Amino acid sequence: MNDAHGDEVHAYTIRLELVDEPGELLRALGPIANNGGNLLSIFHERGNLTPRGHIPVEVDLEATPERFDDIVEALRDAGVNVIQAGAEQYSEELTVIIVGQLVQTDLSDTLSAIQDGTDASVTDVSLSAPEGTENGASARLRLATQSGETETVLSAVRSVAGEKDLRVIEPLTGGGEA
């Protein structure tokens, strides 16, 4: 098990969602430092809240792949909400709209299921729930994935949506063939 790539240091970006309370940022940085991550930058968007009213924080760091996995696990064990974690290897982006009882079916769980079932990362979420949530809602999801994986990601989105009785409005895809 001598992996030549296992010892190489790579740059990674982790997107976190923090509660706006004193000490939260420091609490999130502890698992990174304690697991051998080298901080490169922190982008703390205090004025810009996530749909759940939390503060998005983007952390750029360097680590070996093994240490990076440990960092992500340690962050989650510490109760830090990791929205996105990965190397900057996403080369395709797609946008889908999911319609239905998003709030009642737990949008956060839906997003987690999509990310856990694919190598995609949810890079943006816009939730629209006109006149309360009883009439359903729509969410626009922007997903980043590796080249050639778009169909796999769409399949996973359809599967998760099907389990929760949500409708998926898919993007137009294709490279211009007539």
C-alpha positions as CSV (number, residue, x, y, z in Angstrom):
1,M,0.0,0.0,0.0
2,N,2.7,2.4,-1.0
3,D,0.8,5.2,-2.7
4,A,3.1,7.8,-4.3
5,H,0.3,10.4,-4.2
6,G,-0.5,9.9,-0.5
7,D,2.3,12.1,0.7
8,E,1.8,15.0,-1.7
9,V,0.4,18.2,-0.3
10,H,-2.6,19.5,-2.2
11,A,-4.6,22.8,-1.9
12,Y,-8.2,22.3,-0.8
13,T,-11.2,24.5,-0.2
14,I,-13.7,23.8,2.6
15,R,-17.0,25.7,2.7
16,L,-18.5,25.9,6.2
17,E,-21.7,27.2,7.7
18,L,-21.2,28.8,11.1
19,V,-23.6,30.1,13.7
20,D,-23.1,33.9,14.4
21,E,-21.7,33.5,17.9
22,P,-18.4,34.4,19.5
23,G,-15.8,31.7,19.2
24,E,-17.4,29.7,16.3
25,L,-14.7,30.5,13.7
26,L,-12.0,29.6,16.2
27,R,-13.9,26.3,17.0
28,A,-14.0,25.5,13.3
29,L,-10.2,26.2,12.8
30,G,-9.1,24.0,15.6
31,P,-9.8,20.6,13.8
32,I,-7.8,21.9,10.8
33,A,-4.7,22.8,12.8
34,N,-5.0,19.7,15.0
35,N,-5.0,17.4,12.0
36,G,-2.0,18.9,10.1
37,G,-3.7,21.4,7.8
38,N,-1.8,24.5,6.7
39,L,-4.2,27.5,6.5
40,L,-3.8,29.5,3.3
41,S,-6.8,31.9,3.6
42,I,-10.2,32.4,5.3
43,F,-13.1,34.1,3.6
44,H,-15.6,35.1,6.3
45,E,-18.8,36.5,4.8
46,R,-20.4,38.1,7.8
47,G,-23.0,40.2,6.0
48,N,-24.1,37.3,3.7
49,L,-26.2,34.6,5.4
50,T,-27.0,31.1,4.2
51,P,-30.7,30.1,3.8
52,R,-30.6,28.9,7.4
53,G,-29.4,32.2,8.7
54,H,-25.8,31.1,9.3
55,I,-22.6,32.7,8.1
56,P,-20.7,31.1,5.1
57,V,-17.0,30.7,5.6
58,E,-14.6,29.5,3.0
59,V,-11.3,28.1,4.2
60,D,-8.4,27.4,1.8
61,L,-5.7,25.0,3.2
62,E,-3.0,22.7,2.2
63,A,-2.8,19.1,3.4
64,T,-2.0,15.6,2.2
65,P,-5.1,13.7,1.0
66,E,-5.1,11.5,4.1
67,R,-4.9,14.4,6.4
68,F,-7.6,16.3,4.5
69,D,-10.0,13.4,5.0
70,D,-9.1,13.5,8.8
71,I,-9.7,17.3,8.9
72,V,-13.2,17.0,7.3
73,E,-14.1,14.1,9.6
74,A,-12.9,16.1,12.7
75,L,-14.9,19.2,11.6
76,R,-18.0,17.1,11.3
77,D,-17.3,15.4,14.7
78,A,-17.0,18.8,16.2
79,G,-20.4,19.7,15.0
80,V,-19.3,22.1,12.3
81,N,-21.5,22.1,9.2
82,V,-19.3,21.3,6.2
83,I,-21.2,22.4,3.1
84,Q,-18.4,21.5,0.7
85,A,-15.0,19.9,1.0
86,G,-12.7,19.0,-1.8
87,A,-9.8,19.7,-4.0
88,E,-10.3,22.3,-6.7
89,Q,-10.9,19.6,-9.3
90,Y,-14.4,20.5,-10.4
91,S,-14.6,21.4,-14.1
92,E,-18.2,21.2,-15.0
93,E,-21.1,23.1,-13.5
94,L,-24.8,22.4,-13.8
95,T,-27.9,24.1,-12.5
96,V,-31.2,22.2,-11.6
97,I,-34.4,23.3,-10.0
98,I,-36.1,21.1,-7.5
99,V,-39.8,21.8,-6.8
100,G,-42.1,20.5,-4.1
101,Q,-42.3,20.3,-0.3
102,L,-38.7,21.2,0.2
103,V,-39.0,22.6,3.7
104,Q,-41.1,19.7,5.0
105,T,-38.8,17.1,3.4
106,D,-35.7,18.8,4.9
107,L,-33.7,20.6,2.3
108,S,-30.5,20.2,4.2
109,D,-31.0,16.4,4.1
110,T,-31.8,16.5,0.4
111,L,-28.5,18.5,-0.3
112,S,-26.5,16.0,1.8
113,A,-28.0,13.0,0.0
114,I,-27.1,14.5,-3.4
115,Q,-23.5,15.2,-2.3
116,D,-23.1,11.9,-0.6
117,G,-24.4,10.0,-3.6
118,T,-22.1,11.6,-6.1
119,D,-18.7,13.4,-6.5
120,A,-20.7,16.6,-7.0
121,S,-20.5,19.6,-4.7
122,V,-23.4,22.0,-4.1
123,T,-21.9,25.4,-4.8
124,D,-25.1,27.5,-4.5
125,V,-28.6,27.2,-3.3
126,S,-31.5,29.7,-3.9
127,L,-34.7,28.8,-2.1
128,S,-38.0,30.4,-3.0
129,A,-41.1,29.7,-0.9
130,P,-43.8,32.1,-1.9
131,E,-46.8,32.6,0.4
132,G,-45.4,30.3,3.1
133,T,-44.3,26.7,2.7
134,E,-47.6,24.9,2.5
135,N,-47.8,25.5,-1.2
136,G,-44.4,24.0,-1.8
137,A,-41.2,25.7,-2.7
138,S,-38.5,25.7,-5.4
139,A,-34.8,25.6,-5.0
140,R,-32.2,26.3,-7.6
141,L,-29.1,24.2,-7.0
142,R,-25.8,24.9,-8.7
143,L,-23.7,21.8,-8.7
144,A,-20.0,21.5,-9.6
145,T,-18.7,18.1,-10.7
146,Q,-15.8,16.5,-12.5
147,S,-15.7,16.5,-16.3
148,G,-17.9,13.8,-17.7
149,E,-19.9,13.2,-14.5
150,T,-22.9,15.4,-15.3
151,E,-25.2,12.5,-16.2
152,T,-24.2,10.6,-13.1
153,V,-25.0,13.6,-10.9
154,L,-28.3,14.2,-12.7
155,S,-29.3,10.6,-12.1
156,A,-28.5,11.0,-8.4
157,V,-30.5,14.2,-8.2
158,R,-33.5,12.4,-9.8
159,S,-33.2,9.5,-7.4
160,V,-33.1,11.7,-4.3
161,A,-36.0,13.8,-5.6
162,G,-38.0,10.7,-6.4
163,E,-37.6,9.4,-2.8
164,K,-39.0,12.7,-1.5
165,D,-41.7,13.2,-4.2
166,L,-40.0,16.3,-5.5
167,R,-39.9,17.4,-9.1
168,V,-36.6,18.1,-10.9
169,I,-36.4,20.7,-13.7
170,E,-33.2,19.7,-15.5
171,P,-30.8,21.9,-17.4
172,L,-30.4,21.9,-21.1
173,T,-27.2,19.9,-21.8
174,G,-25.3,19.2,-24.9
175,G,-22.5,20.8,-26.9
176,G,-24.4,22.3,-29.8
177,E,-24.9,19.2,-32.0
178,A,-27.9,19.8,-34.3
